[in-house]
């Protein structure tokens, strides 16, 4: 307050000195009337200055400028000029700080008067979102929120270009600098702000955004990095992933304590080199292997292995630690599904070796296993198709379009965040879809148990299938033989019966869990009366979050994909109408093969897939 009236007080003191000299020299007669005329205007100015200065006590920065600005709309032309002059002097330091921030990215604010503040302890991938922020209390009332935000982005972008992108010699375009108002520039008489400030901010922001995106996409090849993450962490590169799984299977089957990271890195490099064809860009320096701590004593390599992607500045501003953690979560989930698919394929090969040309009871048991394996493979294949094509490819297409049309770094970050969020929602990895995810995981657990059961069963059946004719002859004579003499034959019959019971139990469990999953999807995917819940309805009575409309949309796609031919739906309707009818698998006693129908053979043609 003292600074803004200093010039006017000096004029007042000069006037007093002049009047005092008039009285001292006695050259002119100074009457009271003349004195009143001399003091009228200075006294009027001092009164208005007092009115302005009184509420400005203890104020500084943007708050001080806002307070002075409230007096500028004065009807008296002389007073308006006086207050405009005070306003210009008050805003001069503010304009200087804006100039330094928007041209050099430097924050000169020793007394915390500027509306932009710096947080010194913020480093790494949080630079863009947390390093600089707006000090709301210091925003001048005559500057709009949009203008202040754009001023923040300009300085933040300059620091990002120079510090993170290491483009130290970059400077603002002289044509843009020509639009910057000088510190002595006049104020707009209507708004009380500097003329041309808005035009300069718009031009400067466009210039720095163009340079920043050019560095990210050209020098640091952001598009290639996110494409590599899609190919390797989201398993979109099928040939490499299949080769990688084939080479890793033997190692990952070991206990977690017997696995070493450097061995896995060598296998990963070998698998990638055999299929990587981009001669101008090497992805291997960015791929890494992470071994998580085992969750239990008998953990294998499958449970602790995950593929990582190393992100370096400045790309870590977009590919933050949280985003990379989301990618890792998606990789582990897709990797486990791929493992189950490979296990079912391996089971098929064992069935072909054991079941062909063997004894009738063995063939029937293998047939029972094959029927269940077909259903499980049908589920895994359709679920993978849903994740990889109906979700991943559609989400990537949308992200690629937004990425190419991004006007600034914030738009790029928002597009990438939405892309990862879409993948997590589709894979049921959000808190709202956790109950359905648990039911799906229960199905995957049954498939895993089936694979272990088949490994043990096929190993026990191997001695039987070596002598099928002897087995058939000895079976006919077993009733008239003693137990001690034909103990090996009894063991073989026991193996077949136990195998049949195990497979039957697994099939009943699988079918029950699969039906429960479809029913849960059907119930939760129904349109809600209140499609967009209010904040008070974010949680349900049980405390679990309500599903986002996007979650409901993905559930409808998933339900259609898993039962696209309505086989399970029709089977459930039959079970409802005829509760005493049950689905029967062939047993050792014999069941005609023609009575067996599975989800994978019920329909050979699939309807066109709905795309988002």
C-alpha positions, 0 to 999 in steps of 0.5 A: 500500500505504501509503494503504490501511493509513493509517487502521489505522496511525493507530488504532495510533498513537492506542493507543500515545499512550493507553498512553504517557499511562497510564504518564506519569500513573501514575493506573492500574497498567499491567501486562504482562498488561494491555499484552498484552491491549491490544496483541493485536488491533492487533498481529494487524491489523498482521500481516495488513496486512503480509501484504497489503502485502508483495506489493503493493509497486510495484503500482497500479490494477487490478493492486493491486485484484486482489492485495488481492482475493485475500486477501478470502476469509478465514475469520475474521470480524474479518479478513474485515471488516478486509480488506473495509475495505482492499479498499473503500479500494483500489477507491475511486479505481477506482470514481471513474474508472468513474463519470466514464467512464460518466457523462461520458465523461471519462478521469481517469487521470494515472498510467495506473491505469485499465483503459481507455486513450486513443490521442491520435493516432487521428482520423477514421473510426478513432475508434470502433475505435482511439481507446479500448481496454482495458488488459488488464494493469489489469483487476481480477480481480473484474470480468468481461471482458464487464463491462469491455467494456460499460464501455468501450462506454459511455464511447466512445459518450458521446464519439461522441455529443458529439464526432462527432454534435455532440450537446453537450447530451445527458446520461445519464438521471437514472433510470439515474444513480440505479442507480450505486453511490456511492463509499462504497457497501458491497462485496458480501461474496461477490464483493468488487465493488460491488452494483448496478454490473452493473445500472447498466452494463446500463441505461447501455449500453442508454440510450446505444446507443438515443440513438446509433442514433437520431442515425445513422438520424434526424438523419444519415439513414444508411439513405438514404445506404447506399441511395444508394450502392447505387443509384449506386455499385452501379448498382442505379438502372438508368435513371440509370446508362443515362442517365449512360452515354449522356451520358458515352460521347462524353467517355469515348471520348477520351484520358485527357489530354483529359478534365477532371473539372469537365466530367464533374461537370456531366454526372453532375449532369445525368443524376441530375437527370433521374431523381431524384424524392426531393423531400425529399433531394438526393443530388447534394451527395454524388456526386463524380467521381474520375479515377485516374492513367492506367496507360498512354499510350493510356488512355481515359476509361473506364479512369480514370473512377469515381463517388465518394460523399462521406461526412461524420462521423459516418457515416464511422465505419460508411462508412470509407475501406476500405469506400468503397474497396471500393465504388469497386472494385465500381463500376469492375468493374460499370461496365466490364461495363455498358460492354461491354453497351452496346458489344454493343448498339451493334454490333447496330445496326451489324449491322442497318444493314450486313446487311439487303438486301446482297450474300450474302457480306456477309450471311454475314459479318454473320451470323457476327458476329451469332452471336458477338455473341449468345453474348457478350451471353448471357454478359454478360446472365447475369453481370449478372443474377447480380451484380445480382439473385442477389447484390446484392439478396439481400445488401441484403435481409439487410443491411437486416434486420440494420441495422434490428435492430442493437442498437448501433453495433458490430452496425451496423458488422459488418452493413455490413462483411459486406454489402460483403464478400459483394459482393466475394466474389460479384464474385470480387474476393478473393485466393482467387478471383483465378485464376478472376477472371483467367479471367473478365477474359480473356473480358471482354477478348475481348468488348472486342476483338470490339467494336473489331474490329466497329467497324473491320470495319463501317467497311470494309464500308460502301463495299461495301454501298453497291453490292451488285449491282455487287459481285455482278456484278463478282465473277463476272467477276473470274476473267477480268479483270486484277488492275490493272483489278479491284483495288477488287474484290480489296480488297473480297474481301480485306476479307471474308476478313480479317474472316471470319478475325478473327471466327473467331479471336475466336470460337475464343478466346472459346469456349476461354476460356469453356469453361476458365472453366466447367471451373475453376468446376466444379472449384473449386465442388465440396464440400470434405472439410474444409469449414472449413480449419484455420489450418495449411491456410489456404494451399495448396501454391502459396501461394494462399489457400484459398476460403472456404465462401461463395466456393464457394457463390457459384461454384456459383451463378455456374456455374449461371447461366452455363450454366443450360440446360447448352448448353456442358456438352452441347457439351463432352460431344460434343467429348469423345466425338467429338474431330474434330467442331468448332463451325463458324461460317458463312463467306464461301463459304456455310454454311446458316443452319439449322446455327447454334445458339448459347447464347442460342438453345438454350433460350428458357425459363430455370429459376427462379433459386436465391436465397441 
